Structure formats: structure tokens, C-alpha cells
Amino acid sequence: MINLFLMEFYKLKRSWMFICAITGTFVSPVMSTLVYYTWAKEGADRKFLFSDVFARNHMFSILLINILLFSLIATYVINREYMENTIASILTIPVSRFSYLTGKLMIVLFSMFFLTGLSYLFVLLIGFIFQAEGLTTEILTTALVYYFKGALLMTPCIITGVLAACISKNYIVPIVFSIIAVIGNIFLSYHDTYSYFYPWLIPTLLSAVEWNRNPDLVNYSVMISVGFTLITTLATYLYFCLTDIE
């Protein structure tokens, strides 16, 4: 399993797709910080705080950018062998389909956490550049926790993209699917009830305290997230392991 993970890691780190994903990770901190900086400087009584810089970037990333970036990485990892017509020859080696798919999912999860950590560091750097105030160890630790918590909660959403990639065997369907998910986030993000039942919005609600406007529905969100994870993971493994490779 470790060898499969390392194989996928070496293939991914040499790809332009991963470089594009790193570049995209830099977009969210820059845009969210600039918007907040402009807003803070427009009023004499407003302060430009590190805590708000971290929170605003986290919300912008998890609502919009991360779904697209993580889905792009997942689609590339899954579809590379299909697009290069090497999937059939790879599966002739003495490695089970279960192990092969698990290795790919491991590198997708690794990429998600790596890009999340990179975004966290970018925000910290940009905060220093724009001279944000109020940086403390508690703020650094708290922000790091909810950044990675948000990435972990996005796992079922990205596995759905993996399933779409396995079924479609191309880039278009998963990317369109992730765009539709982002549009759903935009329309439902301020709804006090429906947002708790939309899987792609649940990571934001459970990782950002200020968005938890209806605590009575949190338990439903947790159950939906767990159930969605189990269903999508099972469906992905069943489809990949039982479907013939053309």
C-alpha cells in the first residue's frame, strides 16, 4: 500500500496539474484578504485582524475554491490512466483493485491536506505583508484546527467526484459536477435550514462557528455527513472493483 501511495505521489508531484492547484490555492488568500483589507480601511473604527483574515479565507476557500481544486486533483489522479490508455496494463500487475483504488484515494486525501496547509501558510504570510493585528498562539492554533477540520469534512464530497470520474472516465463530468455543487453552496449558504442538509455545505457549517446559525440541526448534518461518506465510498469501491475495464 505504501508503494502504491509513493507511486501516485511521484506521478502527481511531476504534473502540471498539481502546480496549477498550488497556484489556485494562492488565489483565495489574496482575494479574501484584499476584500477584507479594503473593508477594514474604509472605516476608522475597524481593525484589520489576523483572526478575521484566517476566518474569511477559510470560508471563501471551503465554500468555493476548495471544492473545485480538490475535485480537479481527484479527477486527474483517477483519470490519468484512463486518458493514457494504461489502466488495463496497470491492473495486470499483482495488485488488487481495492489496493489500487485505496492508493489513489490516499494521495487525494494527502493533496487535500497539503493544499489546506499551504493555504494556511499563505494567509499567514499575506497577513504579515498587509500588517494585520492581533496575532497570538491561540489564533494560530484555532485557525489551523478549523482549516484541517474543514478539509477532513470535505472528504465525502470529493469521493463523490472520484465516483463521477470512475464512471465517466473523463475530466468534463466531474468538473461540471463540482461547479454545480459550488452553485448550490452559493444559493443555500445563507438559508438557516436547507444549508444543514446539503452535503457540500456541511463542512462550512461544522468547521466555522460563526456560520452555525441553527445548532438544533447540527446532529442532522453530522448524520448526513457520515451516511454520505459511507454510501459514496462503498459505491466507488463497488463500481471500480466490479466493473470491467474497457
C-alpha positions as CSV (number, residue, x, y, z in Angstrom):
1,M,0.0,0.0,0.0
2,I,2.8,2.4,0.8
3,N,4.5,1.7,-2.5
4,L,1.2,2.4,-4.3
5,F,0.9,5.7,-2.4
6,L,4.5,6.7,-3.3
7,M,4.0,5.8,-6.9
8,E,1.0,8.1,-7.1
9,F,2.9,10.8,-5.2
10,Y,5.8,10.8,-7.6
11,K,3.4,10.9,-10.6
12,L,1.4,13.8,-9.1
13,K,4.3,15.9,-8.0
14,R,5.7,16.0,-11.5
15,S,2.5,17.0,-13.1
16,W,1.4,20.5,-14.2
17,M,-2.0,19.8,-12.7
18,F,-0.5,19.9,-9.2
19,I,1.3,23.1,-9.9
20,C,-1.9,24.6,-11.1
21,A,-3.6,23.5,-7.9
22,I,-0.9,25.2,-5.8
23,T,-1.3,28.3,-7.8
24,G,-5.1,28.2,-7.3
25,T,-4.6,27.7,-3.5
26,F,-2.8,31.1,-3.5
27,V,-5.8,32.8,-5.1
28,S,-8.2,32.5,-2.2
29,P,-5.9,34.1,0.5
30,V,-5.1,37.0,-1.9
31,M,-8.7,37.8,-2.9
32,S,-10.2,37.3,0.6
33,T,-7.5,39.4,2.3
34,L,-7.8,42.2,-0.2
35,V,-11.5,42.4,0.2
36,Y,-11.3,42.4,4.0
37,Y,-8.4,44.9,3.9
38,T,-10.3,47.3,1.8
39,W,-13.4,47.0,4.1
40,A,-11.3,47.4,7.2
41,K,-9.6,50.5,6.0
42,E,-12.8,52.2,4.9
43,G,-13.9,52.8,8.5
44,A,-11.8,54.5,11.1
45,D,-13.3,52.2,13.9
46,R,-12.5,48.9,12.1
47,K,-9.4,46.8,12.7
48,F,-7.6,44.6,10.3
49,L,-7.2,41.4,12.5
50,F,-5.4,38.1,11.8
51,S,-8.4,36.2,13.3
52,D,-10.7,37.7,10.7
53,V,-8.2,37.2,7.9
54,F,-8.0,33.4,8.7
55,A,-11.8,33.1,9.1
56,R,-12.7,34.9,5.9
57,N,-10.2,33.0,3.8
58,H,-11.4,29.7,5.3
59,M,-15.0,30.5,4.4
60,F,-14.2,31.6,0.9
61,S,-12.0,28.5,0.3
62,I,-14.3,25.9,1.7
63,L,-17.4,27.3,0.0
64,L,-16.0,27.8,-3.4
65,I,-12.3,27.3,-4.2
66,N,-11.5,24.0,-2.4
67,I,-14.4,22.1,-4.0
68,L,-13.1,22.9,-7.4
69,L,-9.4,22.4,-6.6
70,F,-9.8,19.2,-4.7
71,S,-12.2,17.8,-7.4
72,L,-9.7,18.7,-10.1
73,I,-6.9,16.8,-8.3
74,A,-9.1,13.8,-7.6
75,T,-10.2,13.7,-11.3
76,Y,-6.6,13.9,-12.5
77,V,-5.5,11.1,-10.2
78,I,-8.3,8.8,-11.2
79,N,-8.5,9.6,-14.9
80,R,-4.8,9.7,-15.8
81,E,-4.6,6.0,-16.6
82,Y,-7.9,6.1,-18.4
83,M,-6.9,9.0,-20.6
84,E,-3.4,7.5,-21.4
85,N,-5.0,4.0,-22.0
86,T,-2.7,2.4,-19.4
87,I,-5.3,1.3,-16.9
88,A,-5.7,-2.2,-18.3
89,S,-1.9,-2.9,-18.3
90,I,-1.5,-1.5,-14.8
91,L,-4.2,-3.8,-13.4
92,T,-2.4,-6.8,-14.8
93,I,0.3,-6.5,-12.1
94,P,-0.3,-8.5,-8.9
95,V,-2.1,-5.7,-7.1
96,S,-5.8,-5.9,-6.2
97,R,-8.2,-3.3,-7.5
98,F,-9.1,-2.5,-3.9
99,S,-5.5,-1.7,-3.0
100,Y,-5.0,0.3,-6.3
101,L,-8.1,2.5,-5.6
102,T,-7.1,2.9,-2.0
103,G,-3.7,4.2,-3.0
104,K,-5.3,6.8,-5.3
105,L,-7.7,7.9,-2.5
106,M,-4.8,8.2,-0.1
107,I,-2.9,10.5,-2.5
108,V,-6.1,12.6,-3.0
109,L,-6.6,13.0,0.8
110,F,-2.9,13.8,1.1
111,S,-3.2,16.5,-1.6
112,M,-6.3,18.0,0.2
113,F,-4.4,18.4,3.5
114,F,-1.3,19.6,1.8
115,L,-3.1,22.3,-0.1
116,T,-5.0,23.3,3.0
117,G,-1.8,23.7,5.0
118,L,-0.4,25.7,2.1
119,S,-3.4,28.0,2.1
120,Y,-2.9,28.4,5.9
121,L,0.7,29.5,5.4
122,F,-0.2,31.8,2.5
123,V,-2.8,33.6,4.7
124,L,-0.2,34.0,7.5
125,L,2.3,35.4,5.0
126,I,-0.2,37.8,3.4
127,G,-1.4,38.9,6.9
128,F,2.2,39.9,7.7
129,I,2.5,41.7,4.4
130,F,-0.7,43.7,5.0
131,Q,0.3,44.3,8.6
132,A,-2.7,42.6,10.3
133,E,-3.0,42.9,14.0
134,G,-3.7,40.6,17.0
135,L,-1.6,37.5,16.1
136,T,-1.4,35.1,19.0
137,T,-0.6,31.5,19.5
138,E,-4.2,30.8,20.3
139,I,-5.4,32.3,17.0
140,L,-2.7,30.3,15.1
141,T,-3.8,27.1,16.7
142,T,-7.5,27.6,16.4
143,A,-7.2,28.6,12.7
144,L,-5.1,25.5,12.0
145,V,-7.6,23.2,13.7
146,Y,-10.7,24.5,11.7
147,Y,-8.7,24.6,8.5
148,F,-7.9,20.9,8.7
149,K,-11.3,20.1,10.2
150,G,-12.9,21.6,7.1
151,A,-10.6,19.6,4.8
152,L,-11.5,16.4,6.6
153,L,-15.2,17.1,6.4
154,M,-14.9,17.7,2.6
155,T,-13.8,14.0,2.2
156,P,-17.3,12.7,1.2
157,C,-17.8,15.5,-1.2
158,I,-14.5,14.7,-3.0
159,I,-15.2,11.0,-3.0
160,T,-18.3,11.8,-5.0
161,G,-16.1,13.4,-7.5
162,V,-13.9,10.3,-7.6
163,L,-17.0,8.2,-8.3
164,A,-18.0,10.5,-11.1
165,A,-14.5,10.3,-12.5
166,C,-14.6,6.4,-12.4
167,I,-17.9,6.3,-14.1
168,S,-17.3,9.0,-16.8
169,K,-13.6,8.2,-17.4
170,N,-13.0,11.8,-18.4
171,Y,-12.5,15.3,-16.9
172,I,-15.6,17.0,-18.0
173,V,-18.3,15.3,-15.9
174,P,-16.6,15.6,-12.5
175,I,-15.7,19.2,-13.2
176,V,-19.2,20.1,-14.2
177,F,-20.5,18.2,-11.2
178,S,-18.2,20.3,-8.9
179,I,-19.3,23.5,-10.5
180,I,-22.9,22.6,-9.8
181,A,-22.0,21.8,-6.2
182,V,-20.4,25.3,-5.8
183,I,-23.6,26.9,-7.3
184,G,-25.6,25.0,-4.7
185,N,-23.3,26.4,-2.0
186,I,-23.8,29.9,-3.2
187,F,-27.7,29.7,-3.2
188,L,-28.0,27.8,0.1
189,S,-25.3,29.3,2.1
190,Y,-27.5,31.8,3.9
191,H,-30.5,29.6,4.3
192,D,-30.9,28.8,8.0
193,T,-32.5,25.3,7.4
194,Y,-31.7,23.8,4.0
195,S,-28.0,24.5,4.3
196,Y,-27.7,21.9,7.1
197,F,-29.0,19.2,4.7
198,Y,-26.7,20.0,1.7
199,P,-23.6,17.8,1.9
200,W,-21.3,20.2,0.1
201,L,-22.2,23.0,2.6
202,I,-22.0,20.9,5.7
203,P,-18.1,21.3,6.0
204,T,-18.5,25.0,6.3
205,L,-21.3,24.8,8.9
206,L,-19.4,22.3,11.1
207,S,-16.0,23.9,10.9
208,A,-16.9,27.6,11.0
209,V,-18.6,28.5,14.3
210,E,-20.0,31.8,13.1
211,W,-22.0,30.0,10.4
212,N,-23.7,27.7,12.9
213,R,-26.9,29.7,13.0
214,N,-29.2,26.8,13.9
215,P,-27.5,24.5,16.4
216,D,-30.6,22.2,16.7
217,L,-29.9,20.9,13.1
218,V,-26.2,20.1,13.7
219,N,-26.9,16.5,14.6
220,Y,-28.7,16.0,11.3
221,S,-25.7,17.4,9.4
222,V,-23.4,15.0,11.2
223,M,-25.6,12.0,10.3
224,I,-25.9,13.2,6.7
225,S,-22.1,13.6,6.5
226,V,-21.4,10.2,8.0
227,G,-24.0,8.5,5.8
228,F,-22.9,10.3,2.7
229,T,-19.3,9.2,3.3
230,L,-20.2,5.6,3.8
231,I,-22.5,5.5,0.7
232,T,-20.2,7.3,-1.7
233,T,-17.1,5.3,-0.5
234,L,-19.0,2.0,-0.8
235,A,-20.4,2.9,-4.2
236,T,-16.9,4.0,-5.5
237,Y,-15.2,0.7,-4.4
238,L,-18.1,-1.5,-5.7
239,Y,-18.1,0.2,-9.1
240,F,-14.3,0.2,-9.6
241,C,-13.9,-3.4,-8.3
242,L,-16.8,-5.0,-10.2
243,T,-16.8,-3.1,-13.5
244,D,-14.8,-4.4,-16.4
245,I,-12.0,-2.2,-17.7
246,E,-12.5,-1.4,-21.4
